Amino acid sequence: MVGASVRRMEDPRLLRGEAAFVDDIRFPGLLHMAVLRSPHAHARLLSVDVRAARELPGVVDAFSAADLGAEPPGIPFFYNPESFRPAPQYPLATDTVRYVGEGVAVVVAESRHLAEDALELIEVDYELLEAVVDAYAAIQPGAPVLHENAPDNVAATMVYESGDVEAAFAGADRVISKRLDMQRYTGIPMETRGVVGHRDAVTAEMTIWASTQWPHTMRTVLAGMLAVPARSIRVITPDIGGGFGIKADFYPEDFLVPFAAGRVGRPVKWIEDRNEHFLTIAHSREQIHEVEIALRDDGTILGLRARHITDCGAYQRPLGLVNASLAGTSLAGIYRVPALRVEAVCASTNKAPASAYRGAGAPEATFARERLLDIVARELGMDRAELRRKNLLTPEEMPYDTGLVSLEAAVILDSGSFPAAFEQALDMADYAGFAARQQAAREEGRLIGMGICVYHQLTGTGPFEGGSVRVDPTGEVTINSGAAPQGQGTATMLAQIAADELQVPHDTIKVVFGDTGRLAHGMGTYASRNAVMAGTAVMMASTKVREKALALAAHLVEVDPSDMVLEDGYAHVKGVPTTRVSWAEIAAAATPGGNRPEGMEPDLESVQYFENMAAPYSYGIHIAEVEVDPDTGVTTVGRYVVVNDAGTIVNPRNAEGQIAGGVAQGLGGALMEELVYAPDGQPQSTSFLDYLIPGSLDVPDVEIGHLETKSPLNPLGVKGMGEGGAIGGHSAVANAVADAIEHLGCTVTRTPLKPATVWELMRSAGAAPAGAGTTA
């Protein structure tokens, strides 16, 4: 089954409308929570009065930070580099609000509309303060200060260095510098966030249903913030309508809902509306890259030197420094860069806090590097493919230790055939014939361009993942996993792995995710880790069950275990398929009081934890072909080619779906999506009227080729690949637009390349294609 393109087992019930999302969870006496949010980007909180709200009929409770205790619990951090100046966010603002949308007070009522009506009765006295929304401006002397412990608004500075950088630049024939900016944007799941909290009157256990990517982590954090034992909290993830990393976070509402449920003694629900989503979800991507490259005249890279400034927003979330760290350690990519120095600066601004979104730092670094390489090739008068070809690492150099260690893992490229993947992608895209096609198009007054992106991706990060495999006395197989997928097809993938070990049909296996009451320890779904970590844990558990089943079967038919084999749902004696026992018979024998060999533990279940800190690296080549309308600046993406190497592919159908979905998000970032803030900190992108995402007509068919270089870091040989489309898509499309218009005298140095931006670039360069003269 591993390697088979089977249909996803998850889909039929979803297509029939039988899914159960957080908003489908209902209880008798259920109350609804609403949050009063600051309308100001930066202001001192002088007073918050909730008394009038409490008196409104239908309101059960209303509270502010003053009701959270003398020392309200802050949301914890997961990484603390030496330079870190912590700025924790509290569930509700205490003395100062620092971004529009920050929670100030809460109302719990019989209905959501009553709760929202009551919010209008809360009286808040603000003293307005000056805001700063530009990360570069925020770290300059004299900028408004967000946190007293960081008067320069620098939350952390991390430096990553390898090789002799000074010597590399001193000995270079050519040094080329450029500032390259990526905008702020984020994931847009179909299902917004949601939390339901209910305390059981008998057990006093608080059960939380949440749209989260890491239920076990949520349980641990919540137990600490509520100062209760972890065993008193159970977190369950029902169906999740998309996550993309932004649900791998701990948000104020994740605390406020169970806190409110405990206060009122009734179940409480909060469902994020789309406006709240745009205001308060973890934002991402926004980085300024000041980067220099040292080269020989023949294009050989000698060194890279960069400072990148990450806009972290008003507070550091649990993963708030990860984007900056991973961007710093991803800048060299899969190229041979003998010397590297990156200074990663984390800046605080009066915007929503930033955290991980699909790719987490890799799209930013990839854009800076791949855009720079195209600029370098143009300045050297060199073919951009040849420049990349000359500097790609070879299979003989694997594993390649960069000497860098990010906040997540050591950067050691474990395996790959980068030149082979590159050549395959160029052939698929007919790169050799594109120059002639481009020239012919220009003679017709059309602007077409081709963009190349070579990327790599940290995947399958540790420290562990858990999985259990159980065979019931009826012979039915159930997998419990610590993963919490949101549409990746992980249930099918895990069932395929177990099916190969147990020799049962994969579609008869039940797979359960995201329930801290079923599996003691888990990490969740993020960092493209499901196949690597959850898959290996399930394989380990399946192997243990298989070994025990063979021993039981051998005992039942009175032969040596080495004489037994599993096949087609039965264990039989080698060469004698009629002497067999079914899984039901084996599992029944395993029960307490059953017919087991002497000394064998009862039950037919194994719980295994795959522990591994060495993270495999997948990689890929993306090539996009676009056409830019010379009159409007509108970009249309035509052909799109991907060559991907993620080691063993368990289900190619799933994998290709992940690639295509990621490409759509990368395309959106390159051309459309942007979370815009006014100079006073007021967000301008608060609905789909202001924030454009790709539709079906914007996304081309994606032509996909696979290489398979198995990772030596896990027994399946798999590497994660769920984020690669988003990493490669942004840069490939941006480079394609640049290729279409740079002959006019334009240089692309930032995204998104919206029609007005492209139109303005062409006009500012003095270009006047046919139809020019209209206004944007």
C-alpha positions in Angstrom: 0.0 0.0 0.0 2.9 2.4 0.6 3.3 4.2 -2.8 -0.3 3.5 -3.9 -2.4 6.4 -5.2 -5.6 5.5 -3.4 -8.6 7.7 -2.7 -8.8 9.4 0.6 -10.8 7.6 3.2 -11.7 11.0 4.9 -13.6 12.4 2.0 -17.0 10.6 1.7 -18.4 11.8 5.0 -17.1 15.3 4.3 -18.8 15.3 0.9 -22.0 14.0 2.5 -22.0 16.9 5.0 -21.5 14.5 7.9 -18.4 16.3 9.3 -18.5 17.7 12.8 -16.6 21.0 13.3 -16.3 22.9 16.5 -19.4 25.0 15.8 -21.4 21.7 15.5 -20.6 20.9 19.2 -23.7 21.7 21.2 -24.8 21.0 24.8 -27.9 21.8 26.9 -27.3 25.2 28.6 -24.6 26.2 26.1 -23.5 29.8 26.5 -21.7 32.0 23.9 -18.7 34.2 24.4 -17.8 37.4 22.7 -14.7 39.5 23.1 -14.5 43.3 23.3 -11.5 44.3 21.1 -9.5 47.5 21.2 -10.2 49.9 18.4 -6.8 51.5 18.9 -3.4 50.3 17.9 -1.6 51.7 21.0 -3.3 53.1 24.1 -3.1 53.1 27.8 -6.0 51.3 29.5 -7.2 53.7 32.2 -10.3 51.8 33.2 -12.6 49.0 32.0 -16.2 48.9 33.5 -18.2 45.8 32.7 -21.1 46.4 35.2 -23.7 47.6 32.7 -23.0 44.6 30.5 -23.6 42.2 33.4 -27.0 43.7 34.0 -28.3 43.1 30.5 -31.0 40.3 30.4 -29.5 37.1 29.0 -25.9 37.9 30.1 -24.5 35.4 32.5 -21.0 36.9 33.0 -18.7 39.7 31.9 -15.1 40.2 33.0 -11.8 42.0 32.2 -8.2 41.3 33.0 -8.8 42.5 36.6 -10.9 39.3 37.1 -8.1 37.0 36.0 -6.2 37.4 39.2 -3.6 39.7 40.7 -1.1 38.3 38.2 -2.8 37.2 35.0 -1.1 34.2 33.3 0.8 35.1 30.2 0.9 32.9 27.1 4.3 31.1 27.3 7.1 31.0 24.8 8.7 27.9 23.4 12.0 29.4 22.4 14.3 31.6 24.4 17.4 32.6 22.6 20.1 34.4 24.6 19.1 37.8 23.2 15.4 37.4 23.9 13.5 40.2 25.6 10.1 38.5 26.3 6.9 40.4 25.6 4.2 37.9 26.6 0.6 38.4 25.6 -2.0 38.1 28.3 -5.5 36.7 27.6 -6.9 40.2 28.1 -5.0 43.5 28.0 -3.8 44.6 31.4 -2.5 48.1 31.3 -1.9 48.8 27.6 -3.4 47.7 24.3 -0.8 47.3 21.5 -2.8 46.4 18.4 -6.3 46.8 17.0 -8.2 43.7 17.9 -6.5 43.0 21.2 -9.0 41.7 23.7 -10.0 44.0 26.5 -13.1 42.3 28.1 -15.4 39.3 27.6 -19.1 38.8 27.8 -20.8 35.4 28.2 -24.5 35.2 27.3 -27.3 33.0 26.2 -26.6 33.8 22.5 -23.8 35.3 20.5 -25.9 38.3 19.4 -26.8 39.0 23.1 -23.1 38.8 24.0 -22.2 41.2 21.2 -25.0 43.6 22.2 -23.6 43.6 25.7 -20.1 44.5 24.5 -21.4 47.9 23.5 -22.3 48.6 27.2 -18.8 48.1 28.4 -17.1 51.4 29.2 -13.4 51.7 28.5 -11.3 54.8 29.0 -8.2 54.9 26.7 -5.3 57.3 26.6 -4.0 57.2 23.1 -0.3 56.6 22.4 1.7 57.0 19.2 1.8 53.8 17.1 4.5 52.4 14.9 3.7 49.9 12.1 6.8 49.7 10.0 9.4 47.3 11.3 12.3 49.2 10.0 11.0 52.4 11.5 10.3 50.7 14.8 13.9 49.8 15.5 15.2 53.4 14.7 16.1 55.8 17.6 13.1 57.8 18.7 10.4 55.3 17.7 7.4 54.8 20.0 8.3 52.1 22.5 6.0 49.1 22.9 7.6 47.3 25.8 9.8 48.8 28.6 12.3 45.9 28.5 13.0 46.5 24.8 13.3 50.3 24.4 14.7 49.8 20.8 11.7 47.5 20.0 14.0 44.6 19.2 12.6 41.5 20.8 15.6 39.3 19.8 18.6 39.2 17.5 19.9 35.9 16.3 23.1 35.5 14.3 23.8 32.5 12.1 27.3 32.2 10.7 29.5 29.6 8.9 32.8 29.9 7.1 35.0 33.0 6.8 32.6 35.7 5.6 35.1 38.6 5.6 37.6 36.7 3.5 34.9 35.6 1.0 33.8 39.2 0.4 37.4 40.5 0.4 38.4 38.0 -2.3 35.3 38.4 -4.5 35.3 39.7 -8.1 31.8 41.0 -7.7 29.7 42.0 -4.7 26.0 42.6 -5.4 23.6 44.0 -2.8 19.9 44.4 -2.7 17.0 45.1 -0.4 14.1 42.6 -0.9 10.8 42.8 1.0 8.0 40.3 1.5 4.7 41.6 2.7 2.5 40.6 5.6 -0.1 37.9 4.8 -1.5 34.8 6.4 -3.4 31.6 6.0 -7.2 31.8 5.3 -8.8 28.5 6.4 -12.4 27.9 5.4 -13.2 27.2 9.0 -12.2 30.0 11.4 -11.0 29.3 14.9 -13.4 27.9 17.5 -13.3 26.7 21.1 -15.9 24.9 23.3 -15.3 24.3 27.0 -17.3 22.0 29.2 -16.6 20.9 32.8 -18.0 17.5 33.7 -20.0 17.7 36.9 -19.0 14.2 38.0 -15.3 14.0 37.1 -14.6 17.7 37.2 -12.6 17.2 34.0 -12.6 20.1 31.6 -13.1 18.9 28.1 -12.1 21.4 25.3 -13.1 21.0 21.7 -10.9 23.2 19.6 -9.9 23.9 16.0 -6.2 23.4 16.8 -3.3 21.7 15.2 -1.7 20.6 18.5 -4.2 19.4 21.1 -1.6 17.9 23.4 0.4 21.1 23.4 -2.8 23.1 24.1 -3.6 20.9 27.0 -0.1 21.4 28.5 -0.2 25.2 28.1 -3.8 25.5 29.4 -3.0 23.4 32.4 -0.1 25.7 33.3 -2.1 28.8 32.8 -5.1 27.6 34.8 -2.7 26.1 37.5 -4.4 22.7 37.3 -3.1 19.2 36.7 -2.8 18.2 33.1 -4.9 15.1 33.8 -7.9 17.4 34.6 -8.0 18.7 31.0 -8.9 16.8 27.9 -8.5 18.4 24.5 -10.3 17.0 21.4 -10.0 18.2 17.9 -13.1 17.4 15.8 -12.9 17.9 12.0 -10.8 21.0 11.1 -11.5 23.1 8.1 -8.0 24.1 7.3 -5.1 25.3 9.4 -1.9 26.0 7.4 0.1 26.5 10.6 -1.8 29.4 11.9 -3.8 27.0 14.1 -0.6 25.7 15.6 -0.6 28.5 18.1 -2.1 29.2 21.5 -4.4 32.2 21.4 -6.1 34.2 24.2 -9.5 32.6 23.4 -8.0 29.2 24.0 -7.7 30.3 27.7 -10.7 32.5 27.9 -13.3 29.9 26.9 -12.3 27.3 29.6 -11.8 30.0 32.1 -15.3 31.3 31.5 -16.8 27.8 31.5 -15.2 27.3 34.9 -16.5 30.6 36.2 -20.1 30.1 35.2 -20.3 26.3 35.6 -21.9 25.9 32.1 -20.5 25.0 28.7 -19.2 28.0 26.7 -18.6 28.4 23.0 -16.7 31.0 21.0 -16.5 31.0 17.2 -14.3 33.5 15.5 -16.0 35.6 12.9 -14.1 36.5 9.7 -13.4 40.1 10.9 -11.9 38.8 14.1 -9.8 36.4 12.0 -8.2 39.2 9.9 -7.6 41.3 13.1 -6.2 38.7 15.4 -5.1 35.5 13.7 -1.4 34.9 13.6 0.0 37.0 10.7 3.1 36.0 8.9 5.8 36.4 6.2 6.6 40.2 6.7 10.3 40.5 6.4 12.9 43.0 5.1 16.0 41.4 3.6 19.2 43.4 3.2 21.3 40.9 1.4 24.7 40.8 -0.3 26.3 38.1 -2.3 30.0 37.7 -3.1 30.9 36.0 -6.4 33.6 35.2 -8.9 33.1 36.6 -12.4 32.1 33.1 -13.6 29.1 33.1 -11.2 30.7 30.9 -8.4 29.2 31.9 -5.1 31.8 32.7 -2.4 29.6 34.0 0.3 26.3 35.5 1.5 25.8 38.2 4.0 22.4 39.5 5.2 20.4 41.2 7.8 16.7 40.5 7.8 14.1 42.3 9.9 11.0 40.3 10.9 7.9 42.2 11.9 6.8 40.2 14.9 3.8 42.4 15.8 2.9 43.5 19.2 3.8 40.3 21.2 5.8 37.2 20.8 3.6 34.1 20.5 4.8 30.6 21.4 6.4 30.2 18.0 6.9 34.0 17.4 10.6 33.8 16.7 10.5 30.7 14.5 10.0 32.6 11.2 13.1 34.8 11.8 15.2 31.8 12.8 14.2 29.5 9.9 14.6 32.4 7.4 18.1 33.0 8.7 19.2 29.3 8.4 17.4 28.8 5.1 19.0 31.6 3.1 21.7 29.5 1.4 19.2 26.9 0.3 20.7 23.8 -1.5 23.5 25.8 -3.1 27.2 25.6 -2.2 27.8 28.7 -0.1 31.2 28.5 1.6 30.6 31.5 3.9 27.4 32.8 5.4 26.4 35.4 8.0 22.8 36.3 8.7 21.6 38.6 11.4 18.0 38.0 12.2 16.3 40.9 13.9 12.8 40.5 15.5 11.1 43.8 15.6 8.0 44.7 17.6 5.2 46.8 16.0 1.6 47.8 16.7 0.2 45.1 14.6 -1.3 41.7 15.3 1.3 39.2 16.6 3.1 37.1 13.9 3.8 33.4 14.0 4.2 30.4 11.7 2.3 30.0 8.4 2.9 27.3 5.8 6.6 27.3 5.3 7.5 29.4 8.4 10.5 31.5 7.3 11.4 29.4 4.3 9.2 31.3 1.8 10.8 34.6 2.9 14.4 33.4 2.7 13.7 31.6 -0.6 12.2 34.8 -2.1 15.3 36.8 -1.0 17.7 34.3 -2.4 16.0 33.3 -5.7 15.1 36.9 -6.6 18.7 37.9 -5.8 20.1 35.2 -8.1 18.0 36.4 -11.0 19.3 39.9 -10.4 22.8 38.6 -10.2 22.5 36.7 -13.4 21.2 39.8 -15.2 24.1 41.9 -13.9 26.7 39.2 -14.8 25.1 38.7 -18.3 24.7 35.0 -17.4 21.9 32.6 -17.9 20.0 32.3 -14.7 19.7 28.5 -15.0 23.4 28.2 -15.5 24.1 30.4 -12.5 22.0 28.0 -10.4 23.4 24.9 -12.0 27.0 26.0 -11.3 26.3 26.4 -7.5 24.0 23.4 -6.7 25.3 20.9 -4.2 25.8 17.4 -5.7 24.7 14.0 -4.4 28.3 13.2 -3.5 28.3 15.9 -1.0 25.4 14.5 1.0 24.8 14.6 3.9 25.8 18.2 3.9 26.3 19.9 7.3 25.9 23.7 7.0 27.1 24.2 10.5 23.9 26.1 11.3 21.4 25.3 14.0 18.0 27.0 13.9 15.5 27.1 16.8 14.0 24.0 15.4 16.9 21.7 14.4 20.4 21.5 13.0 20.6 22.3 9.3 22.0 19.2 7.8 20.8 18.3 4.3 20.4 14.5 4.7 19.9 13.4 1.1 19.1 14.6 -2.4 20.0 14.7 -6.1 19.6 18.5 -6.7 21.1 18.7 -10.1 19.0 15.9 -11.5 15.8 17.5 -10.1 16.8 20.8 -11.6 17.4 19.4 -15.1 14.2 17.4 -15.0 12.2 20.6 -14.2 13.9 22.6 -17.0 13.1 19.8 -19.5 9.5 19.6 -18.4 9.1 23.4 -18.7 11.0 23.5 -22.1 13.3 26.2 -20.6 15.6 25.8 -23.6 12.8 27.0 -26.0 11.4 29.7 -23.8 13.7 32.6 -25.0 12.5 32.2 -28.5 8.8 32.1 -27.4 9.4 35.2 -25.2 10.9 37.1 -28.1 8.1 36.2 -30.4 5.5 37.3 -27.8 7.3 40.6 -27.4 7.1 41.2 -31.1 3.4 40.7 -30.8 3.2 43.3 -27.9 2.8 40.6 -25.3 4.8 40.3 -22.1 5.5 36.8 -21.0 8.0 35.6 -18.4 9.3 32.4 -16.8 10.4 32.2 -13.2 12.6 29.6 -11.5 12.7 28.8 -7.9 14.9 26.2 -6.2 14.0 25.6 -2.6 14.5 23.3 0.3 12.3 22.6 3.3 12.9 21.6 6.9 10.4 18.8 7.7 9.4 16.3 10.3 10.8 18.2 13.3 11.0 16.4 16.7 11.2 15.7 19.4 8.6 12.9 19.1 5.2 11.8 17.9 3.0 9.1 19.3 0.8 6.5 17.8 -1.1 3.4 18.9 -2.4 0.4 16.9 -5.1 -1.8 18.4 -6.9 -4.9 17.2 -10.2 -5.5 18.9 -11.5 -9.0 19.6 -13.8 -8.5 16.5 -10.6 -8.2 14.4 -11.1 -4.5 13.6 -8.0 -2.3 13.6 -7.9 1.2 15.2 -5.0 3.7 15.0 -4.8 6.6 17.5 -2.3 9.3 16.5 -1.0 12.4 18.2 -1.2 14.2 14.8 -4.1 16.7 14.2 -4.4 17.0 10.4 -6.6 19.6 8.7 -7.1 18.2 5.3 -3.8 16.5 4.3 -5.3 13.0 4.0 -3.2 11.8 6.9 -5.8 9.1 7.9 -5.4 7.4 4.5 -1.6 7.7 4.7 -1.4 6.1 8.2 -3.9 3.4 7.2 -1.7 2.5 4.2 1.4 2.2 6.4 -0.4 0.0 8.9 -2.1 -2.1 6.1 1.3 -3.1 4.8 2.4 -4.3 8.2 -0.8 -6.0 9.2 -1.9 -7.3 5.7 -5.5 -6.0 6.1 -7.4 -3.7 3.7 -6.4 -0.1 4.4 -10.0 1.1 4.1 -11.1 -1.1 7.0 -8.8 0.6 9.5 -10.2 3.3 11.7 -7.9 6.3 12.3 -8.5 8.7 15.3 -6.7 11.9 15.8 -6.2 14.7 18.2 -7.7 13.4 21.5 -5.5 13.7 24.6 -7.8 11.3 26.4 -6.9 8.5 23.9 -3.2 8.9 23.6 -1.1 10.2 26.6 1.5 12.1 24.6 1.5 13.8 21.2 2.9 16.9 19.4 0.4 17.6 16.6 0.5 18.6 12.9 2.9 21.3 11.7 6.3 21.5 10.0 5.3 18.8 7.5 5.8 16.2 10.1 2.9 13.8 9.7 4.5 11.2 7.4 7.9 11.5 9.1 6.9 11.4 12.7 3.3 10.1 12.9 3.9 7.7 10.1 7.0 6.2 11.7 5.2 5.9 15.1 2.4 4.0 13.5 4.8 1.8 11.6 6.6 1.0 14.8 3.3 0.2 16.6 2.0 -1.9 13.7 5.3 -3.9 13.7 4.9 -4.7 17.4 1.3 -5.8 16.9 2.3 -7.9 13.9 5.0 -9.7 15.9 2.7 -10.4 18.8 -0.1 -11.5 16.4 2.2 -14.0 14.7 3.3 -15.4 18.1 -0.3 -15.8 19.2 -1.3 -17.4 15.9 1.6 -19.8 16.1 0.5 -20.7 19.6 -3.1 -21.4 18.4 -2.0 -23.8 15.6 0.9 -25.2 17.6 3.8 -24.2 15.3 6.9 -22.1 15.7 6.2 -18.3 15.1 8.9 -18.3 12.4 6.6 -20.6 10.4 3.7 -18.2 10.3 3.0 -15.4 7.8 0.3 -12.7 7.6 -1.6 -12.5 4.3 -5.0 -11.3 3.2 -6.3 -10.7 6.7 -5.2 -14.1 8.1 -2.1 -15.7 9.7 -1.3 -19.0 8.2 1.5 -21.6 8.2 4.0 -21.0 5.4 3.1 -23.1 2.4 -0.2 -24.3 4.1 -2.7 -21.5 3.5 -5.6 -23.6 4.8 -4.0 -23.8 8.3 -4.9 -20.3 9.3 -6.5 -18.1 12.0 -8.2 -14.8 11.5 -7.4 -11.5 13.1 -10.6 -11.8 15.2 -9.4 -15.2 16.5 -6.0 -13.8 17.2 -7.3 -10.8 19.0 -9.8 -12.9 21.0 -6.9 -15.1 22.2 -5.1 -12.0 23.3 -7.8 -10.8 25.7 -7.4 -11.3 29.5 -8.4 -14.9 30.1 -7.7 -15.8 26.5 -5.5 -18.5 25.0 -2.1 -16.8 25.2 1.4 -18.3 25.4 2.7 -18.4 28.9 4.1 -15.0 30.1 2.5 -13.0 27.2 0.8 -9.7 28.2 -2.9 -9.6 27.4 -4.4 -7.4 24.7 -3.4 -6.8 21.1 -2.3 -3.2 21.2 1.0 -1.3 21.0 1.7 2.4 21.8 4.9 3.7 20.3 6.7 7.1 20.3 9.1 7.9 17.6 11.7 10.2 19.0 14.1 12.0 16.7 15.7 15.4 16.6 17.3 15.0 13.2 15.0 16.6 10.7 15.0 15.5 7.0 15.1 18.1 4.3 12.9 17.8 1.2 13.4 20.1 -1.8 12.0 21.0 -5.1 12.2 23.0 -8.3 9.2 25.3 -9.3 9.0 26.9 -12.8 6.2 29.3 -13.5 5.2 30.9 -16.8 3.1 34.0 -16.7 1.7 36.7 -19.0 1.5 40.4 -17.8 -1.1 42.6 -19.4 0.8 45.7 -20.5 -2.3 47.9 -20.2 -3.4 46.9 -16.7 -0.5 45.1 -15.0 -2.8 42.0 -14.5 -0.7 38.8 -14.3 -2.0 35.5 -15.5 -0.2 32.3 -14.5 -0.1 29.8 -17.4 2.1 26.7 -17.2 3.4 25.6 -13.8 5.9 22.8 -13.4 7.1 21.2 -10.1 9.7 18.6 -9.5 9.6 17.4 -6.0 11.7 15.1 -3.9 10.2 14.0 -0.6 11.8 10.6 -0.3 9.3 7.8 -0.1 5.8 9.0 -1.2 3.2 7.0 0.7 0.3 8.3 -1.4 1.2 10.2 -4.5 -2.4 11.4 -5.0 -2.3 13.0 -1.5 1.2 14.4 -2.1 0.2 16.1 -5.4 -2.8 17.6 -3.8 -0.6 19.1 -1.1 1.7 20.5 -3.8 -1.1 22.1 -5.8 -2.7 23.6 -2.7 0.6 25.1 -1.6 1.2 26.6 -5.1 -2.2 28.3 -4.8 -1.1 29.9 -1.5 2.3 30.9 -2.9 0.7 32.4 -6.0 -1.7 34.4 -3.7 1.3 35.8 -1.8 3.2 36.7 -5.0 0.3 38.5 -6.7 -2.6 39.3 -4.4 -2.6 38.9 -0.6 -1.5 41.6 1.8 -2.5 42.6 5.3 -2.2 46.4 5.0 -2.0 48.8 8.0 -2.5 52.6 8.0 0.2 54.7 9.6 -1.9 55.0 12.8 -2.1 51.2 13.1 -5.6 50.8 11.7 -5.8 47.6 9.7 -7.1 48.1 6.1 -7.6 44.4 5.2 -10.4 43.2 7.4 -12.7 41.4 5.0 -12.6 39.6 1.7 -13.5 42.9 0.1 -10.0 44.1 1.0 -8.0 40.9 1.0 -8.0 39.0 -2.3 -7.2 35.3 -2.4 -6.8 33.1 -5.5 -9.9 31.6 -7.0 -10.1 28.5 -9.1 -9.6 30.5 -12.3 -6.4 32.0 -11.0 -4.6 28.7 -10.3 -3.2 26.8 -13.2 -2.9 23.0 -13.6 0.3 22.0 -11.9 2.5 19.5 -13.8 4.4 17.4 -11.2 7.4 15.2 -11.5 8.8 13.2 -8.6 12.3 12.1 -7.6 12.7 9.7 -4.7 15.8 10.1 -2.6 15.1 8.2 0.6 15.9 9.9 3.9 18.2 7.9 6.1 16.7 9.5 9.2 13.6 7.3 9.5 12.8 3.7 8.6 10.2 4.7 6.0 12.7 6.9 4.1 10.1 9.7 4.0 10.6 13.5 4.1 7.8 15.9 4.7 6.5 17.9 1.7 3.2 19.7 2.8 4.7 23.2 2.7 6.8 23.0 -0.4 4.2 24.4 -2.8 3.8 27.6 -0.7 7.6 28.0 -0.4 8.3 27.6 -4.1 5.2 29.2 -5.5 5.7 32.7 -4.2 9.2 33.0 -5.6 8.6 31.2 -8.9 5.7 33.5 -9.8 7.4 36.7 -8.6 10.5 35.8 -10.7 8.3 35.1 -13.7 6.7 38.5 -13.4 10.1 40.1 -13.1 11.3 38.2 -16.2 8.3 39.5 -18.1 9.0 43.2 -17.4 12.6 43.7 -16.5 13.7 44.3 -20.1 11.6 47.5 -19.8 13.9 48.8 -17.1 11.9 47.5 -14.1 13.4 45.7 -11.1 11.1 43.7 -8.8 12.2 43.9 -5.2 9.0 43.3 -3.2 5.7 41.5 -3.3 2.8 41.4 -3.8 2.9 42.2 -7.5 -0.7 43.5 -7.7 -1.9 44.9 -11.0 -1.4 48.5 -9.8 2.1 47.7 -8.6 3.2 46.1 -11.8 1.5 48.9 -13.9 3.3 51.5 -11.8 6.7 49.7 -12.1 6.4 49.7 -15.9 5.4 53.4 -16.0 8.1 54.5 -13.6 10.7 52.8 -15.7 9.6 54.8 -18.7 8.1 51.9 -20.4 5.1 52.6 -22.6 3.7 49.4 -24.1 0.7 49.6 -26.4 -2.3 51.1 -24.7 -0.3 53.0 -22.1 -1.7 56.3 -20.8 -4.6 55.0 -18.8 -4.6 55.5 -15.0 -4.4 52.7 -12.5 
